[in-house]
């Protein structure tokens, strides 16, 4: 299983890291490494994230790495991170 980011997912992840970097560059780097480590586990355990409680009819799942929710979907042998959402915001229905 491979882990990939959609263009939107990658853009949002990098924006989140940039935002964290403004407050604390060291913490932003630690968060980046921590998030990569947790997301990498999805390659072995793609069904370990929970289904989205807001949209139980969708095939998307999420991994929460506070304060962000990483929304992903498994397609064939690839785990696609489709969006990153701050936990304080109301989640919009994922498009892909």
Backbone as JSON Lines, residues from 0, in Angstrom:
{"i":0,"aa":"X","n":[0.85,-1.17,0.0],"ca":[0.0,0.0,0.0],"c":[0.9,1.24,0.0]}
{"i":1,"aa":"X","n":[0.53,2.23,-0.8],"ca":[1.28,3.49,-0.88],"c":[0.48,4.61,-0.24]}
{"i":2,"aa":"X","n":[1.16,5.59,0.29],"ca":[0.52,6.78,0.85],"c":[0.81,7.95,-0.08]}
{"i":3,"aa":"X","n":[-0.24,8.64,-0.5],"ca":[-0.11,9.8,-1.38],"c":[-1.03,10.91,-0.88]}
{"i":4,"aa":"X","n":[-0.69,12.12,-1.27],"ca":[-1.53,13.29,-1.0],"c":[-2.12,13.77,-2.32]}
{"i":5,"aa":"X","n":[-3.39,14.13,-2.3],"ca":[-3.94,14.84,-3.45],"c":[-3.29,16.23,-3.46]}
{"i":6,"aa":"X","n":[-3.47,16.95,-4.54],"ca":[-2.92,18.32,-4.59],"c":[-3.5,19.15,-3.46]}
{"i":7,"aa":"X","n":[-4.81,19.03,-3.24],"ca":[-5.46,19.78,-2.16],"c":[-4.93,19.36,-0.81]}
{"i":8,"aa":"X","n":[-4.82,18.05,-0.58],"ca":[-4.31,17.55,0.69],"c":[-2.91,18.04,0.99]}
{"i":9,"aa":"X","n":[-2.04,17.98,-0.01],"ca":[-0.65,18.44,0.18],"c":[-0.61,19.94,0.47]}
{"i":10,"aa":"X","n":[-1.39,20.71,-0.29],"ca":[-1.42,22.17,-0.11],"c":[-1.9,22.52,1.3]}
{"i":11,"aa":"X","n":[-2.94,21.85,1.76],"ca":[-3.47,22.14,3.1],"c":[-2.51,21.71,4.2]}
{"i":12,"aa":"X","n":[-1.84,20.57,4.0],"ca":[-0.87,20.12,4.99],"c":[0.29,21.11,5.11]}
{"i":13,"aa":"X","n":[0.81,21.53,3.97],"ca":[1.92,22.49,4.0],"c":[1.47,23.84,4.57]}
{"i":14,"aa":"X","n":[0.24,24.24,4.3],"ca":[-0.28,25.49,4.86],"c":[-0.4,25.38,6.39]}
{"i":15,"aa":"X","n":[-0.83,24.22,6.87],"ca":[-0.93,24.02,8.32],"c":[0.45,24.1,8.97]}
{"i":16,"aa":"X","n":[1.44,23.48,8.34],"ca":[2.8,23.53,8.87],"c":[3.32,24.96,8.85]}
{"i":17,"aa":"X","n":[3.06,25.69,7.78],"ca":[3.49,27.09,7.7],"c":[2.85,27.93,8.8]}
{"i":18,"aa":"X","n":[1.58,27.68,9.06],"ca":[0.88,28.41,10.12],"c":[1.52,28.11,11.48]}
{"i":19,"aa":"X","n":[1.77,26.84,11.74],"ca":[2.41,26.46,13.01],"c":[3.81,27.07,13.11]}
{"i":20,"aa":"X","n":[4.51,27.14,11.99],"ca":[5.88,27.67,11.96],"c":[5.92,29.14,12.38]}
{"i":21,"aa":"X","n":[4.86,29.89,12.08],"ca":[4.82,31.3,12.46],"c":[4.91,31.47,13.97]}
{"i":22,"aa":"X","n":[4.26,30.57,14.69],"ca":[4.24,30.65,16.16],"c":[5.48,30.0,16.78]}
{"i":23,"aa":"X","n":[5.88,28.85,16.22],"ca":[6.96,28.1,16.84],"c":[7.59,27.16,15.8]}
{"i":24,"aa":"X","n":[8.69,27.57,15.18],"ca":[9.31,26.75,14.13],"c":[9.72,25.35,14.6]}
{"i":25,"aa":"X","n":[10.21,25.23,15.8],"ca":[10.63,23.93,16.31],"c":[9.42,23.01,16.48]}
{"i":26,"aa":"X","n":[8.35,23.54,17.04],"ca":[7.13,22.75,17.22],"c":[6.54,22.36,15.87]}
{"i":27,"aa":"X","n":[6.62,23.24,14.89],"ca":[6.1,22.94,13.55],"c":[6.87,21.77,12.94]}
{"i":28,"aa":"X","n":[8.17,21.78,13.1],"ca":[9.0,20.69,12.57],"c":[8.66,19.37,13.28]}
{"i":29,"aa":"X","n":[8.5,19.42,14.59],"ca":[8.13,18.21,15.34],"c":[6.77,17.7,14.91]}
{"i":30,"aa":"X","n":[5.82,18.6,14.69],"ca":[4.48,18.19,14.25],"c":[4.56,17.53,12.87]}
{"i":31,"aa":"X","n":[5.34,18.12,11.98],"ca":[5.51,17.57,10.65],"c":[6.03,16.14,10.72]}
{"i":32,"aa":"X","n":[7.08,15.91,11.51],"ca":[7.65,14.58,11.64],"c":[6.67,13.6,12.29]}
{"i":33,"aa":"X","n":[5.97,14.07,13.31],"ca":[4.98,13.23,14.0],"c":[3.85,12.84,13.05]}
{"i":34,"aa":"X","n":[3.34,13.8,12.3],"ca":[2.26,13.53,11.36],"c":[2.72,12.54,10.29]}
{"i":35,"aa":"X","n":[3.92,12.72,9.76],"ca":[4.44,11.79,8.76],"c":[4.52,10.38,9.32]}
{"i":36,"aa":"X","n":[4.96,10.25,10.55],"ca":[5.1,8.94,11.18],"c":[3.74,8.26,11.33]}
{"i":37,"aa":"X","n":[2.75,9.0,11.79],"ca":[1.41,8.43,11.98],"c":[0.78,8.08,10.63]}
{"i":38,"aa":"X","n":[0.9,8.99,9.67],"ca":[0.31,8.73,8.36],"c":[0.98,7.56,7.66]}
{"i":39,"aa":"X","n":[2.26,7.37,7.88],"ca":[2.99,6.26,7.28],"c":[2.4,4.92,7.72]}
{"i":40,"aa":"X","n":[1.87,4.85,8.93],"ca":[1.25,3.62,9.43],"c":[0.05,3.2,8.6]}
{"i":41,"aa":"X","n":[-0.57,4.16,7.92],"ca":[-1.73,3.84,7.08],"c":[-1.35,2.92,5.92]}
{"i":42,"aa":"X","n":[-0.08,2.92,5.55],"ca":[0.36,2.02,4.48],"c":[0.18,0.55,4.89]}
{"i":43,"aa":"X","n":[0.37,0.27,6.16],"ca":[0.19,-1.1,6.67],"c":[-1.22,-1.34,7.2]}
{"i":44,"aa":"X","n":[-1.83,-0.3,7.74],"ca":[-3.14,-0.43,8.36],"c":[-4.1,0.62,7.81]}
{"i":45,"aa":"X","n":[-4.47,0.5,6.53],"ca":[-5.28,1.54,5.9],"c":[-6.68,1.7,6.48]}
{"i":46,"aa":"X","n":[-7.19,0.68,7.13],"ca":[-8.53,0.78,7.7],"c":[-8.52,1.15,9.18]}
{"i":47,"aa":"X","n":[-7.39,1.61,9.67],"ca":[-7.28,1.91,11.1],"c":[-7.96,3.23,11.48]}
{"i":48,"aa":"X","n":[-8.14,4.13,10.53],"ca":[-8.83,5.38,10.83],"c":[-10.34,5.16,10.9]}
{"i":49,"aa":"X","n":[-11.0,6.06,11.59],"ca":[-12.46,5.9,11.72],"c":[-13.16,6.54,10.52]}
{"i":50,"aa":"X","n":[-14.37,6.04,10.25],"ca":[-15.2,6.68,9.24],"c":[-15.6,8.05,9.75]}
{"i":51,"aa":"X","n":[-15.9,8.96,8.84],"ca":[-16.28,10.32,9.22],"c":[-17.65,10.31,9.88]}
{"i":52,"aa":"X","n":[-17.75,10.72,11.13],"ca":[-19.06,10.71,11.79],"c":[-20.08,11.62,11.1]}
{"i":53,"aa":"X","n":[-19.59,12.71,10.48],"ca":[-20.49,13.65,9.8],"c":[-21.05,13.08,8.49]}
{"i":54,"aa":"X","n":[-20.3,12.16,7.89],"ca":[-20.67,11.61,6.58],"c":[-20.48,10.1,6.56]}
{"i":55,"aa":"X","n":[-21.28,9.36,7.31],"ca":[-21.08,7.91,7.41],"c":[-21.31,7.16,6.11]}
{"i":56,"aa":"X","n":[-21.94,7.81,5.13],"ca":[-22.2,7.17,3.85],"c":[-21.0,7.21,2.91]}
{"i":57,"aa":"X","n":[-19.96,7.97,3.25],"ca":[-18.78,8.1,2.4],"c":[-17.73,7.05,2.75]}
{"i":58,"aa":"X","n":[-16.88,6.71,1.78],"ca":[-15.81,5.74,2.04],"c":[-14.59,6.36,2.71]}
{"i":59,"aa":"X","n":[-14.65,7.65,3.01],"ca":[-13.52,8.35,3.62],"c":[-13.36,7.97,5.09]}
{"i":60,"aa":"X","n":[-12.12,8.03,5.54],"ca":[-11.79,7.81,6.94],"c":[-10.94,8.99,7.41]}
{"i":61,"aa":"X","n":[-10.67,9.01,8.72],"ca":[-9.84,10.08,9.23],"c":[-8.88,9.57,10.3]}
{"i":62,"aa":"X","n":[-7.77,10.27,10.37],"ca":[-6.81,10.11,11.45],"c":[-6.7,11.48,12.09]}
{"i":63,"aa":"X","n":[-6.88,11.53,13.39],"ca":[-6.79,12.81,14.09],"c":[-5.4,12.94,14.7]}
{"i":64,"aa":"X","n":[-4.73,14.01,14.28],"ca":[-3.43,14.37,14.84],"c":[-3.62,15.81,15.31]}
{"i":65,"aa":"X","n":[-4.07,15.97,16.55],"ca":[-4.51,17.29,17.02],"c":[-3.52,18.4,16.69]}
{"i":66,"aa":"X","n":[-4.03,19.53,16.24],"ca":[-5.44,19.92,16.15],"c":[-6.08,19.63,14.79]}
{"i":67,"aa":"X","n":[-5.43,18.82,13.95],"ca":[-5.93,18.6,12.6],"c":[-6.51,17.21,12.4]}
{"i":68,"aa":"X","n":[-7.47,17.16,11.5],"ca":[-8.07,15.9,11.06],"c":[-7.56,15.64,9.64]}
{"i":69,"aa":"X","n":[-6.94,14.5,9.45],"ca":[-6.43,14.1,8.14],"c":[-7.45,13.15,7.52]}
{"i":70,"aa":"X","n":[-8.12,13.62,6.48],"ca":[-9.18,12.85,5.83],"c":[-8.56,12.11,4.65]}
{"i":71,"aa":"X","n":[-8.8,10.8,4.62],"ca":[-8.19,10.01,3.56],"c":[-9.18,9.0,2.99]}
{"i":72,"aa":"X","n":[-8.77,8.43,1.88],"ca":[-9.58,7.43,1.19],"c":[-8.65,6.4,0.56]}
{"i":73,"aa":"X","n":[-9.03,5.15,0.65],"ca":[-8.24,4.08,0.05],"c":[-8.82,3.77,-1.33]}
{"i":74,"aa":"X","n":[-7.96,3.84,-2.34],"ca":[-8.35,3.5,-3.71],"c":[-7.29,2.54,-4.24]}
{"i":75,"aa":"X","n":[-7.73,1.32,-4.52],"ca":[-6.84,0.24,-4.96],"c":[-5.75,0.04,-3.91]}
{"i":76,"aa":"X","n":[-4.5,0.23,-4.27],"ca":[-3.39,0.03,-3.33],"c":[-2.8,1.35,-2.85]}
{"i":77,"aa":"X","n":[-3.61,2.39,-2.85],"ca":[-3.12,3.71,-2.46],"c":[-4.03,4.33,-1.41]}
{"i":78,"aa":"X","n":[-3.4,4.88,-0.37],"ca":[-4.1,5.68,0.63],"c":[-3.92,7.13,0.19]}
{"i":79,"aa":"X","n":[-5.03,7.78,-0.15],"ca":[-4.99,9.17,-0.6],"c":[-5.44,10.1,0.52]}
{"i":80,"aa":"X","n":[-4.55,10.98,0.97],"ca":[-4.94,12.03,1.92],"c":[-5.57,13.12,1.08]}
{"i":81,"aa":"X","n":[-6.88,13.32,1.27],"ca":[-7.6,14.24,0.38],"c":[-7.77,15.64,0.96]}
{"i":82,"aa":"X","n":[-7.76,15.76,2.28],"ca":[-7.89,17.08,2.88],"c":[-7.39,17.05,4.31]}
{"i":83,"aa":"X","n":[-7.0,18.2,4.8],"ca":[-6.59,18.39,6.19],"c":[-7.53,19.44,6.75]}
{"i":84,"aa":"X","n":[-8.11,19.16,7.9],"ca":[-9.12,20.05,8.45],"c":[-8.8,20.34,9.9]}
{"i":85,"aa":"X","n":[-8.83,21.6,10.28],"ca":[-8.61,21.96,11.68],"c":[-9.81,21.47,12.49]}
{"i":86,"aa":"X","n":[-9.55,20.83,13.61],"ca":[-10.6,20.24,14.42],"c":[-11.63,21.22,14.94]}
{"i":87,"aa":"X","n":[-11.31,22.5,15.02],"ca":[-12.27,23.49,15.51],"c":[-13.26,23.93,14.43]}
{"i":88,"aa":"X","n":[-12.99,23.55,13.19],"ca":[-13.87,23.94,12.09],"c":[-14.86,22.82,11.78]}
{"i":89,"aa":"X","n":[-16.0,23.2,11.26],"ca":[-16.98,22.21,10.83],"c":[-16.53,21.61,9.51]}
{"i":90,"aa":"X","n":[-16.52,20.29,9.45],"ca":[-16.04,19.58,8.26],"c":[-17.01,19.72,7.1]}
{"i":91,"aa":"X","n":[-16.46,20.02,5.9],"ca":[-17.24,20.04,4.68],"c":[-17.15,18.66,4.05]}
{"i":92,"aa":"X","n":[-18.12,18.31,3.27],"ca":[-18.14,17.0,2.61],"c":[-16.95,16.9,1.64]}
{"i":93,"aa":"X","n":[-16.09,15.89,1.81],"ca":[-14.96,15.71,0.89],"c":[-15.43,15.46,-0.53]}
{"i":94,"aa":"X","n":[-14.67,15.96,-1.5],"ca":[-15.06,15.84,-2.91],"c":[-14.52,14.58,-3.57]}
{"i":95,"aa":"X","n":[-13.35,14.11,-3.14],"ca":[-12.79,12.95,-3.84],"c":[-12.58,11.77,-2.93]}
